[in-house]
Amino acid sequence: MRKARFTTRGRSFLSAGLTLVIGGALLGFPDISRLGGLLIVLVGATWWMALRRDRTVEVHRSLRPSIVTAGSRCVIDMEFRNSDRRRSRYGLAEESLAYALGEPPRFVLPGIAPGESRVVSYTVAPRIRGEHRIGPVEISVRDPFGLTRRHITVDALDQLLVLPRIVPLGASHPPGAGAGHEGTTPAMIALHGEEDVSLRTYQDGDDLRKVHWPATAHRGELMVRQLDRPARRSCVLVLDSRGSAHAGHGEHSSFEWAVSALASIAVRMYELGYLVHLVSAETVAGGHHLVDLPPDATQLWFARARLGEDSDFDAVLQGAHDVAGSGAVVVAAVADDLSGFEESLGSLRQPGASALGLVLNSATFGGATVPVPAPLADFGWRVEQVDADTTIERAWSSITRRSLIRVGAL
């Protein structure tokens, strides 16, 4: 997009020209009128040239690194290349950035010869995780007389993926994770003599009685149970992304606390040798909650988590039931308003398995103080009530050391 406008100097020249033309005609001084006409022609000619002159500028970015953690820095190199046949003029370039990336940088661009390029760099330090837009670029160019300014929009778009902050959780572990010898991967004990169940896509010759219908409905393709003796424990992480239940803004919101907490817990569970299933609105939509995710993929899904509708939480809980039935440890970060979801969420805990609930007092993240009920304790969950000033380390340490007697499971 190209827009040509008069600068203050250009408007002044145009006004002066009109004044001289009219004044010279009224006073009978044709030379003054001719001078005014010359000014008008000069302004009109520069404006016409600004409209028709084609200036082709290409912008390419290089992000170092392309994926960062919230609070860390990313260096962005911008290459401006002149693909026109004429030399570009002196101009001012301004980058467009998402709000979370800070103030948009501005650069002075010298004239660039045909086929040549100039590279400028700037640094951003995003404080909020997510996918953040970079671009387009606005370039402002003046004519040699400074009478007009032309704006060029270069639609060069990129995205910076920012991972959530990871908080070290020390040596704490969920109840039951201490079985086995130190430094070894503990074998999971199947509940009630059952074997561990994993899922895979249907292959010709598979027994149709082994089709897992809930998983098939989620994935849109036939999924079958594969019975194996389990060698590793599994953990199910449940993220509540109901927009109506969370409060606060930016990095200090209750939702960001929940995302950062579960991301940190995921790292800790990987350290303990667990298989991790992330159940969120995004993973359920694509059926990715049905498979144990590698550490890097889990953090990428956390980075893309967004607030959604209340109806999405129904699908999340159904997805959690699909993968929690084999006695997995369940860890949920949920808002305190669980009206209508208590039974479905509470029943995720299987007999003999552990379930940990980080219940966020959302009102405190918005500046208010409201008592938090803990209905999950009635289902045998270990529950930790989280306020805006509660740290992730303290919440995890408290909930992993809490006894079942205190939470009502015994």
URCORLIN-V873432 format. One record per residue. RES is the residue in one letter. NEAR is the number of other C-alpha atoms within 10 Angstrom. Layout:
res=[RES:RES]
near=[NEAR:NEAR]
This chain:
res=[M:R:K:A:R:F:T:T:R:G:R:S:F:L:S:A:G:L:T:L:V:I:G:G:A:L:L:G:F:P:D:I:S:R:L:G:G:L:L:I:V:L:V:G:A:T:W:W:M:A:L:R:R:D:R:T:V:E:V:H:R:S:L:R:P:S:I:V:T:A:G:S:R:C:V:I:D:M:E:F:R:N:S:D:R:R:R:S:R:Y:G:L:A:E:E:S:L:A:Y:A:L:G:E:P:P:R:F:V:L:P:G:I:A:P:G:E:S:R:V:V:S:Y:T:V:A:P:R:I:R:G:E:H:R:I:G:P:V:E:I:S:V:R:D:P:F:G:L:T:R:R:H:I:T:V:D:A:L:D:Q:L:L:V:L:P:R:I:V:P:L:G:A:S:H:P:P:G:A:G:A:G:H:E:G:T:T:P:A:M:I:A:L:H:G:E:E:D:V:S:L:R:T:Y:Q:D:G:D:D:L:R:K:V:H:W:P:A:T:A:H:R:G:E:L:M:V:R:Q:L:D:R:P:A:R:R:S:C:V:L:V:L:D:S:R:G:S:A:H:A:G:H:G:E:H:S:S:F:E:W:A:V:S:A:L:A:S:I:A:V:R:M:Y:E:L:G:Y:L:V:H:L:V:S:A:E:T:V:A:G:G:H:H:L:V:D:L:P:P:D:A:T:Q:L:W:F:A:R:A:R:L:G:E:D:S:D:F:D:A:V:L:Q:G:A:H:D:V:A:G:S:G:A:V:V:V:A:A:V:A:D:D:L:S:G:F:E:E:S:L:G:S:L:R:Q:P:G:A:S:A:L:G:L:V:L:N:S:A:T:F:G:G:A:T:V:P:V:P:A:P:L:A:D:F:G:W:R:V:E:Q:V:D:A:D:T:T:I:E:R:A:W:S:S:I:T:R:R:S:L:I:R:V:G:A:L]
near=[9:17:12:20:16:20:15:13:14:23:15:14:19:22:15:17:24:18:16:23:23:16:16:18:15:11:10:11:13:15:13:19:22:16:17:24:20:14:21:20:14:18:23:17:12:21:20:13:13:22:15:10:10:13:18:15:18:15:19:13:18:13:17:14:12:14:16:20:21:20:16:13:15:20:15:19:16:18:17:19:20:22:18:17:12:14:15:21:16:15:18:16:19:17:17:19:20:16:12:18:18:14:12:15:14:15:14:13:19:12:14:20:17:15:12:12:17:15:13:13:14:13:15:18:17:24:20:22:26:23:19:17:17:19:20:17:19:18:21:20:21:21:16:10:11:15:22:25:21:21:19:19:17:18:13:13:14:18:16:22:21:27:26:28:23:20:17:12:18:10:8:16:19:23:19:14:18:12:12:12:8:8:8:10:17:18:14:21:16:17:16:9:7:13:16:23:16:18:18:15:16:18:10:6:6:12:11:13:8:14:19:19:15:15:23:17:12:21:17:11:12:18:23:23:21:16:13:11:15:15:14:16:24:23:25:26:23:26:25:25:27:20:14:12:21:25:21:17:12:13:16:15:17:27:30:24:23:25:24:22:24:26:26:21:23:25:20:21:20:15:12:20:18:24:19:25:26:32:28:26:28:20:21:21:16:12:18:19:27:23:16:19:16:12:16:9:12:18:26:18:19:23:24:16:21:17:16:15:13:14:10:18:20:16:17:25:23:17:26:26:20:18:26:22:16:19:26:28:25:25:25:22:24:25:27:22:19:16:8:9:12:15:13:13:24:19:17:28:23:20:12:13:19:23:27:24:23:24:24:27:26:26:21:19:22:16:10:10:13:11:10:17:13:20:18:23:20:13:19:24:26:28:23:23:18:27:20:20:9:12:13:22:16:12:18:21:17:15:22:18:13:15:14:15:10:12:19:14:13:8]
